[in-house]
Structure formats: structure tokens, C-alpha cells
Amino acid sequence: MPIDERKIDEAVLGLLYLTLHEDGRAWKGFDWKSLDRLHRMGLIEDPVNKNTSVVLTEKAIAESKRIFQLLFEKRG
């Protein structure tokens, strides 16, 4: 089954918003390939380290909020 990696990456970015802290860090317990792609896009710092969290850029924080609301917010 072919997988749309762009959609996976958007979902991961949206879910990073769920665990986002005020310092721009979020839990990095997601697929490593997706985190690597987000890093290559310049949305997160390099996830390959001993930390349990990853730092999102300002652009990524705004985008993760937008995606989170689009995918998970209850409507009317």
C-alpha cells in the first residue's frame, strides 16, 4: 500500500502540538523517518540526540497549531 509521507508528516507535526511546552519543546515519540523529514524541512531541530523532546521552530509551532486544530478540534 503506498503511503503519502506528506500526510504522515503533517499528522506528526499536528500531534507535536499536543505535547508542546512553552519553551518550544515537544515529546519526540514519533516515527524517526518522519521526524527526520521534519528536520530536513527546517521545522524541528535535529531529533537524533539523547533528549526525549525536540525543539520546534517558530514556523513549526504556528503550523503545528493550525494542523492540530484542523485535524482534532471539535466543530459545531
DRENSE-474041 format. One line per field, with one value per atom (N, C-alpha, C): x, y, z; residue in three letters; atom name; residue number from 1. Coordinates in nm, 2 decimals, always signed. Atoms other than C-alpha are relative to their C-alpha. Last residue first. Layout:
BEGIN
u (X | ...)
v (Y | ...)
w (Z | ...)
res (ala | ...)
atom (CA | ...)
n (NUM | ...)
This chain:
BEGIN
u (+0.14 | -2.03 | -0.07 | +0.07 | -1.67 | -0.15 | +0.15 | -1.45 | -0.06 | +0.10 | -1.08 | -0.14 | +0.05 | -0.86 | -0.10 | +0.03 | -0.75 | -0.07 | +0.07 | -0.78 | -0.03 | +0.14 | -0.69 | -0.08 | +0.07 | -0.38 | -0.15 | +0.03 | -0.28 | -0.08 | +0.10 | -0.30 | -0.05 | +0.13 | -0.12 | -0.11 | +0.04 | +0.16 | -0.14 | +0.06 | +0.19 | -0.05 | +0.12 | +0.24 | -0.07 | +0.10 | +0.48 | -0.13 | +0.06 | +0.66 | -0.10 | +0.09 | +0.72 | -0.07 | +0.12 | +0.86 | -0.10 | -0.03 | +1.10 | -0.13 | +0.07 | +1.02 | +0.04 | +0.04 | +1.26 | -0.06 | -0.06 | +1.26 | -0.05 | +0.08 | +1.20 | +0.08 | +0.13 | +1.32 | -0.09 | +0.12 | +1.68 | -0.13 | +0.05 | +1.96 | -0.12 | -0.08 | +2.02 | -0.06 | -0.09 | +1.89 | +0.09 | +0.06 | +1.59 | +0.10 | -0.04 | +1.79 | -0.05 | -0.15 | +1.60 | +0.03 | -0.05 | +1.25 | +0.15 | +0.11 | +1.07 | +0.04 | -0.03 | +1.37 | -0.10 | +0.09 | +1.23 | +0.03 | -0.05 | +1.52 | -0.08 | -0.13 | +1.42 | +0.05 | +0.03 | +1.06 | +0.12 | +0.05 | +1.19 | -0.04 | -0.11 | +1.40 | -0.05 | -0.07 | +1.10 | +0.12 | +0.08 | +0.90 | +0.07 | -0.01 | +1.17 | -0.07 | -0.12 | +1.20 | +0.02 | -0.08 | +0.84 | +0.12 | +0.06 | +0.71 | +0.09 | +0.03 | +0.80 | -0.08 | -0.03 | +0.95 | -0.02 | -0.04 | +0.78 | +0.03 | +0.11 | +0.76 | +0.06 | -0.04 | +0.99 | -0.13 | -0.01 | +0.91 | +0.04 | -0.13 | +0.99 | +0.02 | -0.02 | +0.62 | +0.14 | -0.02 | +0.57 | +0.03 | -0.09 | +0.43 | +0.00 | -0.09 | +0.28 | +0.10 | +0.06 | -0.03 | +0.09 | +0.06 | +0.15 | -0.07 | -0.10 | +0.37 | -0.06 | -0.01 | +0.05 | +0.11 | +0.12 | +0.00 | +0.00 | -0.02 | +0.36 | -0.12 | -0.10 | +0.31 | +0.02 | +0.07 | -0.02 | +0.10 | +0.10 | +0.15 | -0.06 | -0.08 | +0.45 | -0.09 | -0.06 | +0.21 | +0.07 | +0.11 | +0.02 | +0.05 | +0.03 | +0.35 | -0.12 | -0.09 | +0.46 | -0.03 | -0.03 | +0.16 | +0.08 | +0.03 | +0.17 | +0.05 | -0.08 | +0.15 | -0.04 | +0.08 | +0.00 | +0.09)
v (-0.01 | +2.28 | -0.12 | -0.11 | +2.17 | -0.02 | +0.03 | +1.96 | +0.12 | -0.08 | +2.03 | -0.03 | +0.05 | +1.74 | +0.08 | +0.15 | +1.75 | -0.04 | +0.06 | +2.12 | -0.14 | -0.04 | +2.24 | -0.05 | +0.06 | +2.02 | +0.05 | +0.14 | +2.13 | -0.07 | +0.00 | +2.50 | -0.14 | -0.04 | +2.45 | +0.00 | +0.12 | +2.25 | +0.03 | +0.10 | +2.53 | -0.12 | -0.05 | +2.80 | -0.10 | -0.01 | +2.59 | +0.05 | +0.14 | +2.48 | +0.01 | +0.04 | +2.84 | -0.13 | -0.09 | +2.94 | -0.04 | -0.14 | +2.64 | +0.08 | -0.05 | +2.33 | +0.14 | -0.14 | +2.18 | +0.03 | -0.06 | +1.80 | +0.15 | -0.10 | +1.61 | +0.06 | +0.06 | +1.29 | +0.10 | -0.06 | +1.42 | -0.08 | +0.07 | +1.18 | +0.06 | -0.04 | +1.31 | -0.08 | +0.11 | +1.25 | +0.05 | +0.09 | +1.48 | -0.11 | +0.14 | +1.75 | -0.08 | +0.02 | +2.08 | -0.15 | +0.04 | +2.10 | -0.01 | -0.03 | +2.27 | -0.04 | -0.12 | +2.31 | +0.03 | -0.11 | +2.08 | +0.13 | -0.04 | +1.84 | +0.12 | -0.07 | +1.83 | +0.05 | -0.13 | +1.75 | +0.08 | -0.08 | +1.47 | +0.14 | -0.04 | +1.33 | +0.09 | -0.10 | +1.34 | +0.05 | -0.13 | +1.15 | +0.11 | -0.05 | +0.89 | +0.13 | -0.07 | +0.86 | +0.05 | +0.07 | +0.77 | +0.08 | +0.03 | +0.95 | -0.07 | +0.15 | +0.97 | -0.03 | +0.04 | +1.32 | -0.15 | +0.14 | +1.49 | -0.05 | +0.10 | +1.86 | -0.14 | +0.14 | +2.16 | -0.09 | +0.04 | +2.52 | -0.15 | -0.03 | +2.66 | -0.06 | -0.14 | +2.69 | +0.03 | -0.08 | +2.32 | +0.14 | -0.12 | +2.13 | +0.08 | +0.01 | +1.79 | +0.12 | +0.06 | +1.82 | +0.00 | -0.12 | +2.05 | -0.05 | -0.06 | +1.75 | +0.12 | +0.07 | +1.58 | +0.05 | -0.03 | +1.83 | -0.06 | -0.14 | +1.79 | +0.05 | +0.00 | +1.41 | +0.14 | +0.05 | +1.45 | +0.00 | -0.10 | +1.68 | -0.05 | -0.10 | +1.43 | +0.11 | +0.05 | +1.15 | +0.11 | +0.00 | +1.35 | -0.05 | -0.14 | +1.44 | +0.00 | -0.04 | +1.07 | +0.14 | -0.14 | +0.96 | +0.06 | -0.09 | +0.59 | +0.14 | -0.13 | +0.34 | +0.09 | -0.12 | +0.00 | +0.12)
w (-0.02 | +1.60 | +0.04 | +0.06 | +1.54 | +0.02 | +0.02 | +1.75 | -0.06 | -0.07 | +1.70 | -0.03 | -0.12 | +1.60 | +0.08 | -0.01 | +1.24 | +0.13 | +0.11 | +1.16 | +0.02 | +0.00 | +1.51 | -0.12 | -0.11 | +1.52 | +0.00 | +0.04 | +1.17 | +0.11 | +0.11 | +1.26 | -0.04 | -0.06 | +1.59 | -0.10 | -0.07 | +1.42 | +0.07 | +0.09 | +1.16 | +0.08 | +0.06 | +1.42 | -0.09 | -0.10 | +1.62 | -0.05 | -0.03 | +1.31 | +0.11 | +0.12 | +1.19 | +0.03 | -0.01 | +1.54 | -0.11 | +0.04 | +1.51 | +0.02 | +0.12 | +1.71 | -0.03 | +0.01 | +1.96 | -0.13 | +0.11 | +2.02 | +0.00 | +0.07 | +2.33 | -0.11 | +0.03 | +2.50 | -0.07 | -0.06 | +2.48 | -0.04 | -0.12 | +2.40 | +0.06 | -0.12 | +2.04 | +0.12 | -0.04 | +1.69 | +0.11 | -0.10 | +1.67 | +0.05 | +0.02 | +1.49 | +0.11 | -0.01 | +1.54 | -0.01 | -0.13 | +1.41 | +0.00 | -0.10 | +1.12 | +0.14 | -0.09 | +0.89 | +0.10 | +0.05 | +0.61 | +0.09 | +0.13 | +0.68 | -0.06 | -0.03 | +1.05 | -0.14 | -0.06 | +0.95 | +0.03 | +0.11 | +0.72 | +0.05 | +0.09 | +1.01 | -0.11 | -0.07 | +1.24 | -0.08 | +0.01 | +0.98 | +0.07 | +0.14 | +0.95 | -0.02 | +0.03 | +1.32 | -0.14 | +0.10 | +1.37 | -0.03 | +0.13 | +1.68 | -0.09 | +0.01 | +2.05 | -0.13 | +0.13 | +2.02 | -0.02 | -0.01 | +2.31 | -0.14 | +0.01 | +2.23 | +0.01 | +0.01 | +2.30 | +0.00 | +0.14 | +2.21 | -0.01 | +0.05 | +2.56 | -0.14 | +0.03 | +2.64 | -0.06 | -0.12 | +2.61 | -0.04 | +0.01 | +2.31 | +0.14 | -0.12 | +2.39 | +0.00 | -0.12 | +2.17 | +0.12 | -0.07 | +1.92 | +0.13 | -0.08 | +1.83 | +0.08 | -0.13 | +1.72 | +0.09 | -0.08 | +1.45 | +0.13 | -0.04 | +1.32 | +0.09 | -0.11 | +1.33 | +0.05 | -0.12 | +1.13 | +0.11 | -0.05 | +0.88 | +0.12 | -0.06 | +0.84 | +0.06 | -0.13 | +0.78 | +0.07 | -0.10 | +0.52 | +0.13 | -0.03 | +0.34 | +0.10 | -0.11 | +0.36 | +0.04 | +0.03 | +0.14 | +0.12 | -0.11 | +0.18 | -0.04 | +0.00 | -0.10 | +0.11 | +0.00 | +0.00 | +0.00)
res (gly | gly | gly | arg | arg | arg | lys | lys | lys | glu | glu | glu | phe | phe | phe | leu | leu | leu | leu | leu | leu | gln | gln | gln | phe | phe | phe | ile | ile | ile | arg | arg | arg | lys | lys | lys | ser | ser | ser | glu | glu | glu | ala | ala | ala | ile | ile | ile | ala | ala | ala | lys | lys | lys | glu | glu | glu | thr | thr | thr | leu | leu | leu | val | val | val | val | val | val | ser | ser | ser | thr | thr | thr | asn | asn | asn | lys | lys | lys | asn | asn | asn | val | val | val | pro | pro | pro | asp | asp | asp | glu | glu | glu | ile | ile | ile | leu | leu | leu | gly | gly | gly | met | met | met | arg | arg | arg | his | his | his | leu | leu | leu | arg | arg | arg | asp | asp | asp | leu | leu | leu | ser | ser | ser | lys | lys | lys | trp | trp | trp | asp | asp | asp | phe | phe | phe | gly | gly | gly | lys | lys | lys | trp | trp | trp | ala | ala | ala | arg | arg | arg | gly | gly | gly | asp | asp | asp | glu | glu | glu | his | his | his | leu | leu | leu | thr | thr | thr | leu | leu | leu | tyr | tyr | tyr | leu | leu | leu | leu | leu | leu | gly | gly | gly | leu | leu | leu | val | val | val | ala | ala | ala | glu | glu | glu | asp | asp | asp | ile | ile | ile | lys | lys | lys | arg | arg | arg | glu | glu | glu | asp | asp | asp | ile | ile | ile | pro | pro | pro | met | met | met)
atom (N | CA | C | N | CA | C | N | CA | C | N | CA | C | N | CA | C | N | CA | C | N | CA | C | N | CA | C | N | CA | C | N | CA | C | N | CA | C | N | CA | C | N | CA | C | N | CA | C | N | CA | C | N | CA | C | N | CA | C | N | CA | C | N | CA | C | N | CA | C | N | CA | C | N | CA | C | N | CA | C | N | CA | C | N | CA | C | N | CA | C | N | CA | C | N | CA | C | N | CA | C | N | CA | C | N | CA | C | N | CA | C | N | CA | C | N | CA | C | N | CA | C | N | CA | C | N | CA | C | N | CA | C | N | CA | C | N | CA | C | N | CA | C | N | CA | C | N | CA | C | N | CA | C | N | CA | C | N | CA | C | N | CA | C | N | CA | C | N | CA | C | N | CA | C | N | CA | C | N | CA | C | N | CA | C | N | CA | C | N | CA | C | N | CA | C | N | CA | C | N | CA | C | N | CA | C | N | CA | C | N | CA | C | N | CA | C | N | CA | C | N | CA | C | N | CA | C | N | CA | C | N | CA | C | N | CA | C | N | CA | C | N | CA | C | N | CA | C | N | CA | C | N | CA | C | N | CA | C | N | CA | C | N | CA | C)
n (76 | 76 | 76 | 75 | 75 | 75 | 74 | 74 | 74 | 73 | 73 | 73 | 72 | 72 | 72 | 71 | 71 | 71 | 70 | 70 | 70 | 69 | 69 | 69 | 68 | 68 | 68 | 67 | 67 | 67 | 66 | 66 | 66 | 65 | 65 | 65 | 64 | 64 | 64 | 63 | 63 | 63 | 62 | 62 | 62 | 61 | 61 | 61 | 60 | 60 | 60 | 59 | 59 | 59 | 58 | 58 | 58 | 57 | 57 | 57 | 56 | 56 | 56 | 55 | 55 | 55 | 54 | 54 | 54 | 53 | 53 | 53 | 52 | 52 | 52 | 51 | 51 | 51 | 50 | 50 | 50 | 49 | 49 | 49 | 48 | 48 | 48 | 47 | 47 | 47 | 46 | 46 | 46 | 45 | 45 | 45 | 44 | 44 | 44 | 43 | 43 | 43 | 42 | 42 | 42 | 41 | 41 | 41 | 40 | 40 | 40 | 39 | 39 | 39 | 38 | 38 | 38 | 37 | 37 | 37 | 36 | 36 | 36 | 35 | 35 | 35 | 34 | 34 | 34 | 33 | 33 | 33 | 32 | 32 | 32 | 31 | 31 | 31 | 30 | 30 | 30 | 29 | 29 | 29 | 28 | 28 | 28 | 27 | 27 | 27 | 26 | 26 | 26 | 25 | 25 | 25 | 24 | 24 | 24 | 23 | 23 | 23 | 22 | 22 | 22 | 21 | 21 | 21 | 20 | 20 | 20 | 19 | 19 | 19 | 18 | 18 | 18 | 17 | 17 | 17 | 16 | 16 | 16 | 15 | 15 | 15 | 14 | 14 | 14 | 13 | 13 | 13 | 12 | 12 | 12 | 11 | 11 | 11 | 10 | 10 | 10 | 9 | 9 | 9 | 8 | 8 | 8 | 7 | 7 | 7 | 6 | 6 | 6 | 5 | 5 | 5 | 4 | 4 | 4 | 3 | 3 | 3 | 2 | 2 | 2 | 1 | 1 | 1)
